[in-house]
Amino acid sequence: MSRHATTAGADADAAHLASLGYSYDATFRREMSFWGNVSLGFTYLSPIAGIYSMFAFSLGTAGAPMAWALVIALVGQFFVALVFAEVVSNYPVAGGVYPWSRRLWGRKWAWMNGWIYLVALVGTIAAVAYGAAPFIAAIVGGELDSGGTVLIALCALAVATLLNSLGTRALSFAALAGFSAEVIGSVIIGGYLLLFGRQHGFEVLFDSQGIGDAFSGGYFGAFAAAALIGCYAYYGFEANGDLAEEIKDPSAQVPKAMRMTLYVGGLACCLLVFPLVLAVPDFHAVARGEVTDPIALLLSEAFGPLYWVAMLVISIAFISCITSIQAATSRLIYSMSRDHFLPASNFLTKFNENRHVPQNALLVAVCLPAIIIVLSLKLEKALTAMIGFGTVGIYIGFQMVVLAALRARLLGWQPAGKFKLGAWALLVNLIALGWGIIAIVNILWPRETGGGWVEDWLLIMTLVGITLVGFIYMQVSGAWQGGSAPAGDAVRSTERSVNAANALSG
């Protein structure tokens, strides 16, 4: 590409950003490649981290057919990704769900979406860092107590923060490294188990063998609970849009990156979960709790002395996942602060002049998860609540955008980005909303945990509490009134464009 074409493209990106109400002053650098953006979304999605965290629970709850939950969730989330792709093509602004909600609906909707999503991301960072500890320790064959888990989790968080602090290009390279390690690891692990470790025929994928029949609600209830593995596996594609101001031609490139993230992520998930299921010798032993970590057992038997290599790949996947989620979180904090929606907004919008990174927003994105991790030593239930809220909060954040897009369409919004759904837009939007509501209800459903009603209803109570705190703060502080950037203008912009076109034609 010629220098003139590159300059023209940069000018077009700057002009588009300016038309959306934000002056381009080279605060961010558009140094992320297309595959760097895909890798960011993929490592946030992290098939290895998601599947390995939920595999034993899902298999023990519903047996081998639970693997199909990943296919169902992939299809549902693909409709959500299509809606997001159209929205981000229209509004390629840093921060993702917050600026999209701001333009599609308005300030209050944007504040509540930003608040819920921010708390969810902080909880998710803490959860992934905490979940990485056993795999990192396994590389050297170490045994972990609670203190050791916290220490390793904090170290993983520190490594992710260092990678993020080096700038967009370093983040892109780190994401690509994590992406490569995870894809190669998924192919090797899944391929080896399928070829040499398979203990069952493929027909077992349609036979629960009686596992889950005694679950509350029968096998349907068991499968719904086990399907949480699918809900946990397929978010992360929104991170492609969180860094929209750091990739060239984002109106065209980010929508493609979102779809590619799900294509590759879905393939990697299937390459892992189906061979893993077929390689587990005794499903009932997992259901009875006699085998609590079937993946570790399978890998140690399959790879023997090279077991530590598998643990290394898994550890890289977890750290890459932390890095990508933290990057998305810092951009969300920056985006909300740029519009003066958060306390200490002037502090949170400060940039590292050399690295072009929102350093203070990044500082918050490491300190808050670190506090949650440390508090887990004394308040284990608090960590459990935040980990649980991480997933449902992200899904609610997604569906607030999907609902806002549907509302805007019904009021006459006509997307003007480079990616459009055209005649299929309304149907795709409705399917995405229906899927999201089903997923949220499934995640929130108060299932029996054996810890009493408080534990059964803990996630719902956490959601209500966090939502109320955000709503009350919004009302009392007036934070939603901040910023001069347009809000709720999607329909009005369409009306202005139509009126202008009519005037010209007349």
Residue pairs with C-beta under 8 A, 6 or more apart in sequence:
9 248
9 249
10 30
10 248
12 249
13 24
13 30
13 248
13 249
13 250
14 24
16 92
16 251
17 23
17 24
17 92
17 93
17 245
18 24
20 91
20 92
20 93
20 103
20 485
20 486
21 484
21 485
21 486
22 93
22 338
22 485
26 356
27 351
27 356
28 94
28 168
28 245
28 246
28 356
29 167
29 168
29 169
29 246
29 356
30 245
30 246
30 247
30 248
31 167
31 168
31 169
31 172
31 246
32 40
32 168
32 169
32 171
32 172
32 243
32 246
32 247
33 172
33 247
34 247
34 253
34 256
34 257
35 176
35 179
36 171
36 172
36 173
36 175
36 176
36 247
37 172
37 240
37 243
37 247
37 253
37 254
37 257
38 179
38 240
38 257
38 260
38 261
38 264
39 172
39 175
39 176
39 178
39 179
40 171
40 172
40 175
40 239
40 240
40 243
40 324
40 327
40 328
41 236
41 237
41 238
41 239
41 240
41 257
41 258
41 261
41 265
41 324
42 175
42 179
42 182
42 183
42 236
42 261
42 264
42 265
42 268
43 175
43 178
43 179
43 182
43 236
43 317
43 320
43 321
43 323
43 324
44 235
44 236
44 239
44 321
44 324
44 325
44 328
45 233
45 234
45 235
45 236
45 237
45 261
45 262
45 265
46 128
46 182
46 236
46 317
46 318
46 320
46 321
46 324
47 182
47 186
47 233
47 265
47 268
47 269
47 272
48 182
48 185
48 186
48 268
48 272
48 313
48 314
48 317
48 318
49 128
49 131
49 132
49 314
49 317
49 318
49 321
50 229
50 232
50 233
50 269
51 70
51 229
51 233
51 269
51 272
51 273
51 276
52 135
52 295
52 314
53 131
53 232
54 228
54 229
54 232
54 233
55 229
55 273
55 276
55 294
55 295
56 286
56 291
56 292
56 293
56 294
56 295
57 226
57 228
57 229
58 66
58 69
58 225
58 226
58 227
58 228
58 229
59 66
59 226
59 277
59 280
59 283
59 286
59 287
59 294
60 211
60 283
60 286
60 287
60 288
60 289
61 211
61 212
61 215
61 222
61 225
61 226
61 287
62 208
62 211
62 212
62 215
62 219
62 222
62 223
62 225
62 226
62 227
63 207
63 208
63 209
63 210
63 211
63 212
63 283
63 287
64 200
64 204
64 205
64 207
64 208
64 209
64 277
64 278
64 283
65 205
65 206
65 207
65 208
65 223
66 223
66 226
66 227
66 229
66 277
67 205
67 273
67 274
67 277
68 205
69 223
69 226
69 227
69 228
69 229
69 230
70 229
70 230
70 233
70 234
70 266
70 269
70 270
70 273
71 230
71 270
72 227
72 230
73 227
73 230
73 231
73 233
73 234
73 439
74 230
74 233
74 234
74 262
74 266
74 269
76 432
76 435
76 436
76 438
76 439
77 234
77 235
77 237
77 262
77 435
78 259
78 262
79 428
79 431
79 432
79 435
80 398
80 402
80 432
80 435
80 436
81 237
81 258
81 259
81 261
81 262
82 259
82 421
82 428
82 432
83 401
83 402
83 405
83 421
83 428
83 429
83 432
84 100
84 237
84 238
84 241
84 258
84 398
84 401
85 254
85 255
85 258
85 259
85 419
86 255
86 405
86 415
86 417
86 419
86 420
86 421
86 425
87 100
87 104
87 401
87 405
87 415
88 96
88 100
88 240
88 241
88 244
88 250
88 251
88 254
88 255
88 258
88 417
89 251
89 252
89 254
89 255
89 415
89 417
89 418
89 419
89 420
90 103
90 251
90 415
90 416
90 417
90 490
91 99
91 100
91 103
91 417
92 241
92 244
92 245
92 250
92 251
92 254
92 417
93 99
93 100
93 244
93 245
93 335
94 242
94 243
94 244
94 245
94 246
94 331
94 334
94 335
95 114
95 242
95 331
95 332
95 334
95 335
95 336
96 117
96 238
96 239
96 241
96 242
96 244
96 328
96 331
96 332
96 335
97 113
97 114
97 117
97 238
97 332
97 397
97 398
97 400
97 401
98 110
98 113
98 114
98 117
98 332
98 335
98 336
98 341
99 110
99 335
99 485
100 241
100 401
100 404
100 405
101 109
101 110
101 113
101 114
101 400
101 401
101 404
102 109
102 110
102 339
102 485
102 486
102 487
102 488
103 486
103 487
103 488
103 489
103 490
104 401
104 404
104 405
104 407
104 408
104 413
104 488
104 490
105 404
105 407
105 408
105 488
106 487
106 488
107 480
107 481
107 487
107 488
108 474
108 480
109 400
109 404
110 341
110 480
110 487
111 341
111 470
111 474
111 479
111 480
112 400
112 467
112 470
112 471
112 474
113 397
113 400
113 401
114 332
114 335
114 336
114 341
115 466
115 470
115 473
115 474
116 393
116 396
116 397
116 400
116 466
116 467
116 470
117 332
117 393
117 394
117 396
117 397
118 329
118 332
118 333
118 336
119 389
119 393
119 466
119 470
120 389
120 390
120 391
120 392
120 393
120 394
120 396
120 397
121 325
121 328
121 329
121 332
121 365
121 390
121 393
121 394
122 329
122 365
122 368
122 369
122 372
122 386
123 369
123 372
123 386
123 387
123 389
123 390
123 393
124 325
124 387
124 390
124 391
124 394
125 157
125 322
125 325
125 326
125 329
125 365
125 369
126 153
126 369
126 370
126 372
126 373
126 383
126 386
126 387
126 390
127 386
127 387
127 390
128 318
128 321
128 322
128 325
129 153
129 154
129 156
129 157
129 160
129 318
129 322
129 369
129 373
130 149
130 150
130 153
130 373
130 376
130 383
130 387
131 318
132 152
132 153
132 156
132 315
132 318
132 319
132 322
133 144
133 148
133 149
133 150
133 152
133 153
133 156
134 144
134 149
135 311
135 314
135 315
135 318
136 152
136 155
136 156
136 311
136 315
136 318
137 143
137 144
137 148
137 152
138 296
138 307
138 308
138 311
139 308
139 311
139 312
139 315
140 308
141 308
142 148
144 152
146 376
146 377
147 377
150 373
150 374
150 376
150 377
153 373
154 370
154 373
154 374
156 318
156 319
156 322
157 322
157 326
157 366
157 369
157 370
157 373
158 366
159 319
159 323
160 319
160 322
160 323
160 326
160 366
161 326
161 362
161 365
161 366
163 170
163 171
163 174
163 323
164 171
164 323
164 326
164 327
164 330
164 357
164 362
164 365
165 352
165 355
165 357
165 359
165 362
166 355
166 357
167 352
167 355
167 356
167 357
168 243
168 246
168 356
168 357
171 323
171 327
174 320
174 323
175 320
175 323
175 324
177 316
177 320
178 316
178 317
178 319
178 320
178 321
178 323
178 324
179 320
181 313
181 316
181 317
181 320
182 268
182 313
182 316
182 317
182 320
183 264
183 268
184 313
185 310
185 313
185 314
185 317
186 268
186 271
186 272
187 271
189 272
189 275
189 299
189 310
189 313
190 271
190 272
190 274
190 275
190 276
191 271
191 275
192 302
192 303
193 275
193 276
193 278
193 279
193 298
193 302
194 274
194 275
194 278
194 279
196 302
197 275
197 278
197 279
197 298
197 301
197 302
198 275
198 278
198 279
199 278
199 279
199 280
199 281
200 277
200 278
202 278
204 277
204 278
205 274
205 277
205 278
208 219
208 222
209 283
209 284
211 222
211 283
211 284
211 287
212 218
212 219
212 221
212 222
212 223
212 226
213 219
213 222
215 221
215 222
215 225
216 447
216 448
217 224
224 442
224 445
225 445
225 447
227 442
228 391
228 442
228 443
229 273
231 391
231 395
231 439
231 442
231 443
232 391
233 265
233 269
234 262
234 265
234 266
234 269
235 391
235 394
235 395
235 398
236 261
236 265
236 324
237 258
237 261
237 262
237 265
238 258
238 328
238 398
239 324
239 325
239 327
239 328
240 254
240 257
240 258
240 261
241 254
241 258
242 327
242 328
242 331
242 332
243 327
243 328
243 331
244 250
244 254
247 253
247 254
247 257
251 417
251 418
251 419
252 418
252 419
255 417
255 418
255 419
256 419
276 294
276 295
276 298
279 298
279 302
280 286
280 294
280 298
282 291
285 291
286 294
291 297
299 307
299 310
299 311
300 307
303 309
303 310
326 362
326 365
326 366
326 369
329 365
330 357
330 358
330 361
330 362
330 364
330 365
331 358
331 361
333 342
333 348
333 358
333 361
333 364
333 365
334 348
334 349
334 358
334 361
336 342
336 345
337 344
337 345
337 346
337 348
337 349
337 361
338 345
338 349
338 483
338 485
339 345
339 482
339 483
339 485
340 479
340 482
340 483
341 479
341 480
341 482
341 483
342 348
342 479
343 479
345 482
347 360
348 358
348 360
348 361
348 364
349 358
349 360
349 361
350 358
350 359
350 360
351 357
351 358
351 359
352 358
352 359
372 382
372 383
372 386
373 383
375 382
375 383
376 382
376 383
381 455
381 458
384 458
385 458
385 459
385 462
386 462
388 458
388 459
388 462
389 459
389 462
389 463
389 466
391 443
392 440
392 443
392 444
392 459
392 463
393 463
393 466
395 436
395 439
395 440
395 443
396 440
396 463
398 436
399 433
399 436
399 437
399 440
402 429
402 432
402 433
402 436
403 433
405 413
405 429
406 426
406 429
406 430
406 433
408 490
408 491
409 425
409 426
409 429
411 491
412 491
412 494
412 495
413 490
413 491
413 494
414 494
414 497
414 498
415 421
415 425
416 493
416 497
421 428
421 429
443 459
444 459
444 460
444 463
446 456
446 457
446 459
446 460
447 456
448 456
449 455
449 456
454 461
473 479
474 480
486 493
